[in-house]
Amino acid sequence: MAQTISIIGLDSIGLIQSGDDLSRIIYDATRTEKSELQNNDIIVISQKIISKAEGQLVDISTIKPSARSKDFAKTTNKSPQLITLILQDSARILRAERRALIVRRKDGFICLNAGVDKSNVKGKTVYARLPNNSDISAQKLRANLERLSGKKLAIIVADTYSRPSRVGQVEFAIGVAGIQPIIDYRGEKDLFGYELKFKYVALADELAAAAELVMGQGTEQIPVAIIRGLGRLQHTEETNLSKKLSLGRQKDLFSEIL
Protein backbone atom coordinates (compact mmCIF):
# COMPACT_ATOMS: atom_id res chain seq x y z
CA MET A 1 0.00 0.00 0.00
CA ALA A 2 1.34 3.43 -0.95
CA GLN A 3 2.23 5.68 1.95
CA THR A 4 0.22 8.87 2.43
CA ILE A 5 1.16 11.79 4.63
CA SER A 6 -0.96 14.75 5.69
CA ILE A 7 0.14 18.36 6.14
CA ILE A 8 -2.29 20.28 8.33
CA GLY A 9 -1.92 24.04 8.62
CA LEU A 10 -3.12 25.77 11.79
CA ASP A 11 -4.78 29.08 10.92
CA SER A 12 -6.06 30.15 14.37
CA ILE A 13 -2.67 30.97 15.91
CA GLY A 14 -3.16 34.72 15.65
CA LEU A 15 -0.52 37.42 16.10
CA ILE A 16 2.17 36.48 18.60
CA GLN A 17 3.51 38.93 21.16
CA SER A 18 6.65 38.87 23.29
CA GLY A 19 6.18 36.59 26.29
CA ASP A 20 3.29 34.59 24.82
CA ASP A 21 3.06 30.91 25.82
CA LEU A 22 3.57 29.55 22.32
CA SER A 23 3.15 25.90 23.34
CA ARG A 24 -0.25 26.59 24.88
CA ILE A 25 -1.31 28.68 21.87
CA ILE A 26 -0.37 25.89 19.44
CA TYR A 27 -2.01 23.21 21.58
CA ASP A 28 -5.22 25.21 21.90
CA ALA A 29 -5.23 25.79 18.13
CA THR A 30 -5.06 22.04 17.44
CA ARG A 31 -8.12 21.53 19.64
CA THR A 32 -10.03 24.50 18.23
CA GLU A 33 -9.43 23.26 14.68
CA LYS A 34 -10.19 19.63 15.60
CA SER A 35 -6.66 18.58 14.65
CA GLU A 36 -5.67 17.12 18.01
CA LEU A 37 -2.06 15.98 18.19
CA GLN A 38 -1.25 12.32 17.61
CA ASN A 39 1.79 10.18 18.36
CA ASN A 40 4.65 10.75 15.88
CA ASP A 41 3.26 14.06 14.62
CA ILE A 42 5.94 16.47 13.40
CA ILE A 43 5.13 20.09 14.18
CA VAL A 44 6.81 22.58 11.87
CA ILE A 45 6.90 26.09 13.30
CA SER A 46 7.95 29.30 11.59
CA GLN A 47 10.93 30.84 13.34
CA LYS A 48 9.22 34.22 13.12
CA ILE A 49 6.59 33.44 15.75
CA ILE A 50 9.25 31.91 17.99
CA SER A 51 11.36 35.05 17.62
CA LYS A 52 8.34 37.18 18.49
CA ALA A 53 7.44 35.08 21.55
CA GLU A 54 11.06 35.13 22.72
CA GLY A 55 11.34 38.91 22.40
CA GLN A 56 13.71 38.97 19.42
CA LEU A 57 12.19 42.02 17.73
CA VAL A 58 14.52 45.02 17.52
CA ASP A 59 13.73 48.63 16.60
CA ILE A 60 16.85 49.58 14.68
CA SER A 61 16.13 53.29 15.17
CA THR A 62 17.49 52.81 18.70
CA ILE A 63 20.82 51.41 17.49
CA LYS A 64 23.96 53.49 17.32
CA PRO A 65 25.89 52.23 14.28
CA SER A 66 29.57 51.40 14.39
CA ALA A 67 32.17 52.64 11.93
CA ARG A 68 32.39 49.15 10.43
CA SER A 69 28.62 49.10 9.91
CA LYS A 70 28.80 52.42 8.08
CA ASP A 71 31.40 50.97 5.69
CA PHE A 72 29.23 47.93 4.89
CA ALA A 73 26.19 50.18 4.55
CA LYS A 74 27.86 52.01 1.66
CA THR A 75 28.50 48.71 -0.13
CA THR A 76 25.12 47.08 0.48
CA ASN A 77 22.83 50.11 0.37
CA LYS A 78 21.38 49.07 3.73
CA SER A 79 21.06 51.31 6.76
CA PRO A 80 24.05 51.33 9.15
CA GLN A 81 21.67 50.51 12.01
CA LEU A 82 20.46 47.38 10.21
CA ILE A 83 24.04 46.37 9.40
CA THR A 84 24.94 46.74 13.08
CA LEU A 85 22.14 44.36 14.03
CA ILE A 86 23.25 41.86 11.38
CA LEU A 87 26.85 41.99 12.58
CA GLN A 88 25.76 41.22 16.15
CA ASP A 89 24.69 37.74 15.04
CA SER A 90 27.51 37.16 12.55
CA ALA A 91 30.75 35.29 13.04
CA ARG A 92 32.11 36.18 9.60
CA ILE A 93 31.10 38.23 6.58
CA LEU A 94 31.42 36.01 3.51
CA ARG A 95 30.26 38.47 0.87
CA ALA A 96 29.02 42.03 0.86
CA GLU A 97 27.64 43.71 -2.24
CA ARG A 98 24.64 45.74 -3.32
CA ARG A 99 22.46 42.66 -3.71
CA ALA A 100 23.31 40.80 -0.53
CA LEU A 101 25.19 40.54 2.73
CA ILE A 102 26.02 36.87 3.16
CA VAL A 103 27.35 35.80 6.54
CA ARG A 104 28.24 32.80 8.61
CA ARG A 105 26.18 33.20 11.74
CA LYS A 106 27.59 32.51 15.19
CA ASP A 107 25.55 29.28 15.23
CA GLY A 108 27.25 28.12 12.00
CA PHE A 109 24.45 28.66 9.50
CA ILE A 110 25.27 30.57 6.31
CA CYS A 111 22.51 32.92 5.23
CA LEU A 112 21.54 36.37 4.03
CA ASN A 113 21.66 39.15 6.60
CA ALA A 114 22.27 36.68 9.46
CA GLY A 115 18.58 35.81 9.31
CA VAL A 116 17.54 39.34 10.33
CA ASP A 117 14.23 39.87 8.55
CA LYS A 118 11.48 42.47 8.10
CA SER A 119 8.66 40.32 6.70
CA ASN A 120 5.52 39.94 8.83
CA VAL A 121 6.87 42.32 11.47
CA LYS A 122 4.87 45.41 12.40
CA GLY A 123 6.69 48.75 12.53
CA LYS A 124 8.70 50.49 9.83
CA THR A 125 12.02 50.17 11.67
CA VAL A 126 11.37 46.92 13.57
CA TYR A 127 13.18 43.74 12.51
CA ALA A 128 13.19 40.17 13.77
CA ARG A 129 16.33 38.30 14.75
CA LEU A 130 16.46 34.52 14.78
CA PRO A 131 15.99 32.77 18.14
CA ASN A 132 19.14 32.72 20.28
CA ASN A 133 19.29 28.92 19.92
CA SER A 134 16.65 27.33 17.71
CA ASP A 135 17.45 23.81 18.91
CA ILE A 136 16.78 24.82 22.51
CA SER A 137 13.58 26.57 21.41
CA ALA A 138 12.51 23.36 19.66
CA GLN A 139 13.34 21.25 22.72
CA LYS A 140 11.27 23.46 25.03
CA LEU A 141 8.31 23.49 22.65
CA ARG A 142 8.47 19.72 22.27
CA ALA A 143 8.59 19.13 26.03
CA ASN A 144 5.66 21.45 26.66
CA LEU A 145 3.51 20.14 23.82
CA GLU A 146 4.18 16.54 24.81
CA ARG A 147 3.15 17.39 28.36
CA LEU A 148 -0.04 19.09 27.20
CA SER A 149 -1.02 16.44 24.66
CA GLY A 150 0.39 13.25 26.19
CA LYS A 151 1.74 12.33 22.74
CA LYS A 152 5.23 11.62 21.37
CA LEU A 153 6.13 14.50 19.07
CA ALA A 154 8.90 16.10 17.04
CA ILE A 155 9.50 19.79 16.39
CA ILE A 156 11.13 21.55 13.45
CA VAL A 157 11.85 25.28 13.48
CA ALA A 158 11.76 26.48 9.87
CA ASP A 159 13.20 29.54 8.15
CA THR A 160 13.40 30.66 4.52
CA TYR A 161 16.82 30.31 2.88
CA SER A 162 18.28 31.00 -0.54
CA ARG A 163 20.28 28.21 -2.18
CA PRO A 164 23.59 28.52 -4.05
CA SER A 165 23.15 28.29 -7.83
CA ARG A 166 19.38 27.88 -7.56
CA VAL A 167 16.62 30.42 -8.16
CA GLY A 168 14.17 31.07 -5.34
CA GLN A 169 14.03 30.22 -1.67
CA VAL A 170 12.86 27.19 0.30
CA GLU A 171 12.26 26.46 3.96
CA PHE A 172 15.18 24.96 5.87
CA ALA A 173 15.26 23.47 9.36
CA ILE A 174 17.22 25.66 11.76
CA GLY A 175 16.03 23.93 14.92
CA VAL A 176 15.14 20.28 15.49
CA ALA A 177 13.94 18.23 18.46
CA GLY A 178 12.77 14.65 18.75
CA ILE A 179 13.91 13.14 15.44
CA GLN A 180 17.16 12.63 13.62
CA PRO A 181 17.40 15.35 10.95
CA ILE A 182 19.32 13.05 8.58
CA ILE A 183 18.42 9.63 7.19
CA ASP A 184 21.61 7.76 6.35
CA TYR A 185 21.10 5.19 3.59
CA ARG A 186 24.79 4.59 3.06
CA GLY A 187 25.64 0.90 3.12
CA GLU A 188 22.12 -0.17 2.21
CA LYS A 189 21.25 -1.82 -1.12
CA ASP A 190 19.18 -0.31 -3.91
CA LEU A 191 16.58 -2.14 -6.02
CA PHE A 192 19.29 -3.94 -7.97
CA GLY A 193 21.58 -4.84 -5.10
CA TYR A 194 24.08 -2.01 -5.51
CA GLU A 195 25.44 -0.59 -2.27
CA LEU A 196 24.45 3.03 -1.70
CA LYS A 197 27.49 5.22 -0.97
CA PHE A 198 26.20 8.80 -0.95
CA LYS A 199 22.50 8.69 0.02
CA TYR A 200 22.42 10.98 3.06
CA VAL A 201 19.00 12.63 3.06
CA ALA A 202 18.29 15.89 4.92
CA LEU A 203 14.86 14.80 6.16
CA ALA A 204 14.37 17.82 8.42
CA ASP A 205 14.88 20.22 5.51
CA GLU A 206 12.48 18.19 3.35
CA LEU A 207 9.84 18.38 6.09
CA ALA A 208 10.35 22.13 6.52
CA ALA A 209 9.94 22.67 2.78
CA ALA A 210 6.87 20.43 2.62
CA ALA A 211 5.20 22.35 5.45
CA GLU A 212 5.67 25.64 3.58
CA LEU A 213 3.22 24.38 0.95
CA VAL A 214 0.41 25.09 3.42
CA MET A 215 2.11 27.73 5.60
CA GLY A 216 2.94 30.18 2.80
CA GLN A 217 5.06 33.33 3.07
CA GLY A 218 2.73 36.30 3.01
CA THR A 219 -0.79 36.92 4.31
CA GLU A 220 -1.76 33.28 4.87
CA GLN A 221 -1.30 33.55 8.66
CA ILE A 222 -0.48 29.85 8.98
CA PRO A 223 2.80 29.81 10.96
CA VAL A 224 2.43 26.22 12.17
CA ALA A 225 1.83 22.96 10.30
CA ILE A 226 1.48 19.38 11.47
CA ILE A 227 2.96 16.64 9.30
CA ARG A 228 1.29 13.32 10.01
CA GLY A 229 1.73 9.77 8.76
CA LEU A 230 5.44 9.73 7.89
CA GLY A 231 6.89 6.35 8.75
CA ARG A 232 10.61 6.78 8.22
CA LEU A 233 11.37 8.61 11.43
CA GLN A 234 14.23 7.95 13.81
CA HIS A 235 13.28 9.31 17.21
CA THR A 236 16.03 10.66 19.42
CA GLU A 237 16.62 12.54 22.64
CA GLU A 238 19.86 14.07 21.33
CA THR A 239 20.35 17.82 21.47
CA ASN A 240 21.94 20.29 19.02
CA LEU A 241 20.39 18.33 16.17
CA SER A 242 20.37 21.15 13.62
CA LYS A 243 24.17 21.21 13.71
CA LYS A 244 24.12 17.91 11.82
CA LEU A 245 22.71 19.82 8.85
CA SER A 246 25.65 22.24 8.61
CA LEU A 247 28.78 21.42 6.65
CA GLY A 248 32.07 22.66 7.97
CA ARG A 249 34.25 24.48 5.48
CA GLN A 250 36.57 21.48 5.14
CA LYS A 251 33.67 19.25 4.02
CA ASP A 252 32.01 21.79 1.74
CA LEU A 253 32.99 20.78 -1.80
CA PHE A 254 31.68 24.07 -3.22
CA SER A 255 33.30 26.54 -0.84
CA GLU A 256 36.25 27.22 -3.12
CA ILE A 257 34.23 27.13 -6.35
CA LEU A 258 31.24 29.42 -5.89
DAHUNOR-V657747 format. One record per residue. RES is the residue in one letter. SS is DSSP state (@ for helix, = for strand, . for the rest). Layout:
BEGIN
res:RES ss:SS
res:RES ss:SS
END
This chain:
BEGIN
res:M ss:.
res:A ss:.
res:Q ss:.
res:T ss:.
res:I ss:.
res:S ss:=
res:I ss:=
res:I ss:=
res:G ss:=
res:L ss:=
res:D ss:.
res:S ss:.
res:I ss:.
res:G ss:.
res:L ss:.
res:I ss:.
res:Q ss:.
res:S ss:.
res:G ss:.
res:D ss:.
res:D ss:.
res:L ss:@
res:S ss:@
res:R ss:@
res:I ss:@
res:I ss:@
res:Y ss:@
res:D ss:@
res:A ss:@
res:T ss:@
res:R ss:@
res:T ss:@
res:E ss:.
res:K ss:.
res:S ss:.
res:E ss:.
res:L ss:.
res:Q ss:.
res:N ss:.
res:N ss:.
res:D ss:=
res:I ss:=
res:I ss:=
res:V ss:=
res:I ss:=
res:S ss:=
res:Q ss:@
res:K ss:@
res:I ss:@
res:I ss:@
res:S ss:@
res:K ss:@
res:A ss:@
res:E ss:.
res:G ss:.
res:Q ss:.
res:L ss:=
res:V ss:=
res:D ss:=
res:I ss:@
res:S ss:@
res:T ss:@
res:I ss:.
res:K ss:.
res:P ss:.
res:S ss:.
res:A ss:@
res:R ss:@
res:S ss:@
res:K ss:@
res:D ss:@
res:F ss:@
res:A ss:@
res:K ss:@
res:T ss:@
res:T ss:@
res:N ss:.
res:K ss:.
res:S ss:.
res:P ss:@
res:Q ss:@
res:L ss:@
res:I ss:@
res:T ss:@
res:L ss:@
res:I ss:@
res:L ss:@
res:Q ss:@
res:D ss:.
res:S ss:=
res:A ss:=
res:R ss:=
res:I ss:=
res:L ss:=
res:R ss:=
res:A ss:=
res:E ss:.
res:R ss:.
res:R ss:.
res:A ss:.
res:L ss:=
res:I ss:=
res:V ss:=
res:R ss:=
res:R ss:=
res:K ss:.
res:D ss:.
res:G ss:.
res:F ss:.
res:I ss:=
res:C ss:=
res:L ss:=
res:N ss:@
res:A ss:@
res:G ss:@
res:V ss:.
res:D ss:=
res:K ss:.
res:S ss:.
res:N ss:.
res:V ss:.
res:K ss:.
res:G ss:.
res:K ss:.
res:T ss:.
res:V ss:=
res:Y ss:=
res:A ss:=
res:R ss:.
res:L ss:.
res:P ss:.
res:N ss:.
res:N ss:.
res:S ss:@
res:D ss:@
res:I ss:@
res:S ss:@
res:A ss:@
res:Q ss:@
res:K ss:@
res:L ss:@
res:R ss:@
res:A ss:@
res:N ss:@
res:L ss:@
res:E ss:@
res:R ss:@
res:L ss:@
res:S ss:@
res:G ss:.
res:K ss:.
res:K ss:.
res:L ss:=
res:A ss:=
res:I ss:=
res:I ss:=
res:V ss:=
res:A ss:=
res:D ss:=
res:T ss:=
res:Y ss:=
res:S ss:=
res:R ss:.
res:P ss:.
res:S ss:.
res:R ss:.
res:V ss:.
res:G ss:.
res:Q ss:=
res:V ss:=
res:E ss:=
res:F ss:=
res:A ss:=
res:I ss:=
res:G ss:=
res:V ss:=
res:A ss:=
res:G ss:.
res:I ss:=
res:Q ss:.
res:P ss:.
res:I ss:.
res:I ss:=
res:D ss:=
res:Y ss:.
res:R ss:.
res:G ss:.
res:E ss:.
res:K ss:=
res:D ss:.
res:L ss:.
res:F ss:.
res:G ss:.
res:Y ss:.
res:E ss:=
res:L ss:.
res:K ss:.
res:F ss:.
res:K ss:.
res:Y ss:=
res:V ss:=
res:A ss:.
res:L ss:@
res:A ss:@
res:D ss:@
res:E ss:@
res:L ss:@
res:A ss:@
res:A ss:@
res:A ss:@
res:A ss:@
res:E ss:@
res:L ss:@
res:V ss:@
res:M ss:@
res:G ss:.
res:Q ss:.
res:G ss:.
res:T ss:.
res:E ss:.
res:Q ss:.
res:I ss:.
res:P ss:.
res:V ss:=
res:A ss:=
res:I ss:=
res:I ss:=
res:R ss:=
res:G ss:.
res:L ss:.
res:G ss:.
res:R ss:.
res:L ss:.
res:Q ss:.
res:H ss:=
res:T ss:.
res:E ss:.
res:E ss:.
res:T ss:.
res:N ss:.
res:L ss:@
res:S ss:@
res:K ss:@
res:K ss:@
res:L ss:@
res:S ss:.
res:L ss:.
res:G ss:.
res:R ss:.
res:Q ss:.
res:K ss:.
res:D ss:.
res:L ss:.
res:F ss:.
res:S ss:.
res:E ss:.
res:I ss:.
res:L ss:.
END
